[in-house]
Amino acid sequence: FYILSFLTLSAITNAFSGVSLRQHFLYHHNIAPSSLLLQQASSEAESPPAKKLICTFDADDFALPTGDWPYTDADMGRLDTSDDSLFYEESRFVKHIDDRAIDALTNFYKNEFSSVAKGETTTSHDLSILDLCSSWISHLPSGVIDGSGRIVGIGMNEKELAANKQLTEYYVQDLNKNPTLHQFEDNSFDAICNVVSVDYLTKPREVFQEIHRLLKPNGIALMSFSNRCFATKAIAMWLQADDIGRLTMLASYFHYTAEWSSIEALDIMPAKLEAPTSPKLGDMLKDPNKALAWMNTAAAVQKSNNGDPMFVVKAVK
């Protein structure tokens, strides 16, 4: 056990140049520079899923070149340092994000996998996908592959993995003990995903190096996260950062471990729903059902708008 301090601020400041941090600060405070506003407007005009481009990352956005590593063991430290096998020994057949976030992620996957397939000689049903830190559900679109495709899960609990009907094969492996994936050849996968679990990796450098090795040319890595976690198992940097800090952190993992064609940060949640207009007092007095309908609708809209966020950092090999 150790005292959490300003590890995140110092680590991220060392990892990024002023230009990148300025962009993130401006976006975070809704003072987007014109280029960022144009990117957002363009993304929002696209057909569903309603992903919004927060920013892209270039090599100049980082303080150090690819191959260097600015993070320390303290940055990767956790409150609970016990063996992860003990924590994941009990099966958890629960959803870790709400249904609206799951739908957004599934729709996002559908669009991304179709885009990858268009650049290949294969179809979207023939893709090879690796799901890191997998469990009983992968949030992939139904029918994403047929008999010629491949979806591989790497996770900690065998019962959860065995219950995942979308996996064609799986391996029980603790990436914090053994971050290498030598069971797979180079250039094996079209897409590699990680859903709300990247914050638990204590050896992200090695894992992200493996991600790059395993992806085919033009393959995509999709690291998604929300605002929930098992705090005792998340790394110190993650707990200290806000959403913008976490996006920059994941982008830096990609940058410092390998050369990528592109790295971008995305908000994949659809636009918030508009609250219904309140009926006039006279109308409600004449027909109380109108008041009740308005109250129920307003409550449903508020609940939806206050749901889990969903962010993705995407890298293309």
N, C-alpha and C positions, 0 to 999 in steps of 0.2 A: 504494500500500500504506500502511495506517495501523494504529496499534495499537488493537485491540479493548479497550474498557474497560467502564465501567458504563453504557453508553448505554441498554441495555434497561431497567435498573432505574430510571434517571432519567426516561426517556421514558414508561414505563408508569405510574410514580408520578404524573407530571404529567397523564397522560391520564385517570386514574380517581380517583374519590372514595374515601374510606376505607371506606364501606359495601361497595362492590364488591370491593375488595381483601381485605377481611376475609372475605367469603364464599368467595372463591377460595382464600385461605390455609387456611381451615377445611376446605374440601373436600379440598384437596391433602394435608392431614395426617390425613384420615379422621376429622375432628371436625366433622361436618356439623351445622349448626343444624337445628332441628326442621322448619322449612319446606322446607329442601333435602332432608331425609330423606323427607318426604312426597312431594315431587316425584319422587324416585328410585323410591320404592315404587310410585307410580302408574304410572310409565313402564315399570317392569319387569314389571308385571302385564298390560301390553298384549300383543296378539298380535304375532307376528314381523313385521318385524325387531325385534330386541331393543335398541332405542335407549334410552339412559338420559339423562334431562335433567340436565345438570350445573347450569345456572342460566339465568335469563333476564336481559336487560339493559334497564334503563329510562334515560331521559335523565338522571335524577338520579344515575346510577351513574358519570357522566363529569364530569370537572372543568370542561370547556369546552363551550359550546353547539355545535350542529350548524352547520357553516360554517367554524368555526375548524379549525386543523390544528396539532397540538403537535409533530410530528416534523420532524427536521432532515435536511439532506443527509447528514450523518454517520451518522444512524440507517439511512439507505438505502444506505450505502456497501457495497462488496463487496471481497473479497480479489482477485478477478480482474476487472479493469475493462476487459478487452479486449472487442471487439465480440462480442455474443452470437451473431451469425451464424456466427462461426468455431467457437464451441463446439457449435452445433447443426448444423453442416454435415454431419457424419457421422450417418447414420441409426442409431438405436438401437431395434431391435425386441426390447425386453426389458420385463419387468414391474417396476415400481418399488415394488410392495408384494406381500406374499405372498398365496397363494390364499385363505386364510381372511379376510384383510382385504378382498380383492376381492369375495368372496361377500357379506360384510357390507355393503359399499358398494352392490353391485348390488341386494340386497334392500331396502336403505334407499331407493334411488332408486325402486324399484317402488312402494313404499308412498307416497312423497312425490308422485310423478307421478299416482297414482290419486286422492290427496286434492285435488290441483290441479284435475284433470278434473271432480271432483264439484261444484266451485264454478263451473264454466264450462258453456257450452252445447255444448261439444265433448266428445269422449271421450278416454280416455288415448291412443288411437291417432292423434289429430289434433293432438297437442301440438307446439308450436314450442320447440325446446331449443337453447341456445347453449353449446357446450363450449369454454371458454377454455383456452389453453395445451394444446390437444389434441394427440394423437399417433395411433399406429396402433391404439389401443384406448381406448374411452371408458368401459368398465365399466357401460354402460347395460344394463337388462334386455332380453333378446331380444324382438323384436316390439313394442318400445315405441311404434313408430308404424307406420302403413301408408302407402299412396301419398299420402294427404292430409296427412300430418305432415311435419315439417321438423326436421332435426338439422344444425346448422351448427358446423363446427370452425374455430377460430382457432389456428394453431400456427406453429412455426418451420421445420419440415422437411417439404418437399412430398412426399417419398417416403413418409414415415410417414403423413401425412394421406391420401394417395391409397390407402394400404393399409387404411384404416379403413372397413370395410364398413357401419358404422352411419351414417356421415355422408351426408347428401343433398347437401351442398355444403361447400366449405372455402375458407379464405383464408390465405395465408402472410403473416403480419404480426408484426413485432417490437413488442410492447406497451410495451417499455422505450424504444423510439424514437418510436413513434406509438401512444399509448394511446387515441386516439379511434377510434370505430367508426361513422363517418359513412355507411358503406355500408348501415346499417340505420336504418329509421325508428323514431320513438318508439313505445313500447308494442308491440314486435314479438314478444317471447318470453314463454312461460309459465314457463320455468325457465332459469336460467343456472348452469352448474356450473364448478368448477375443482378438479381432482384433484391433490393433492400438488405444486402448482406456484406457489401464491400467495406462497411465500417468496422467489421469484425476481423478483417485481415491484418495480422501483425507482420506479415512479410509481403507487402504489396509489390515491392520491387521485383522479387522473384516471380510472383504470380503474373504480373503484367508483362514481364519478359516472355513467359510461357504463352500468354495470350497472343502476343505478336508472332511468336514462332509457329503456333498452331493454326493461325488464320491463313486462308488462301490469299493470294494477291487480290486486292479490292474487297476483301472480307471486312466485316464490320464487328466492332466490339461495342456492346450496349450496357453501360453501368447505370442502373436506376436506383433512386432512393427517395424516401419520403421523410416524414418528421418523427417516425417512431424507431425505437431500438431497444435492445436489452442493454441498459446503460452500463452495467457492470462488466459487459463483454466488449463494448465498443472502445476503440482506441482513444487516447487522451485528446489528440488533435480534433477528432470528430466531435467529441462532446463540447469542446471549446468553441467550435465554429458555428456560424449561421449557415443558411442555405447557400448564399453566395460563396462563402468560404469553402463549403464542401464541394461545390462545383469546381472551383479553382484547384482545390486539392486533388480531385480525381483527374482533372486535366493535366496536372503536374505529374501524376503517376504515369500517365501515358507518355508525356514528353521526355521525362528523365530515363525511361526504360528502353525506348526504341524510337526509330524514325517512322512517322505516320504521314499519310497523305493529307489528312485533315483531322482536326479535333474541334468539336463544337459542343456547347451547352444548350440544352433544350428544356422548356417547360411543356409537358405534353398534356396537361389538363385542358379540357374545353373551357371556353369562356364562361364566366359566372352567369347564372340565370338572373334575369331581371325580376325584381320584386313586383308583385301584382299591384295595380292601383286600387287604393281603398275606395269602396263605394261611398257615395254621399250619405250623410247621416239620415236624411229623409228617406232614402231608398232602403237603408238598413232597418229603419223603424217600420216601414211598410212591409218589408220582407226580411225577417231575421235570418232566413237561410242564406241570403247574400252575404251577411256579415260572417256567418259560420264558414261559408265556402272560402271567403277571402282570408280568414284567419288560418284555416287549414292549409291553403295554398302558400301563404306567406311563410308559415312554419316549415313547410316542405322545402321551399326555395332556400330559406336560411340554413336548414340542415345540410342541404346539398352544397351550398357555397362555403360552408364551414368544414367541409370534409378534408380528407388527406390530400396534400399536394403531391405532385409526382414530377420528378426531374430526371433527366437522362444526360449523361456525358457520352457522346458517340465519337468513336475514332475509326477511321478507315485506313486499312493497311496500304 
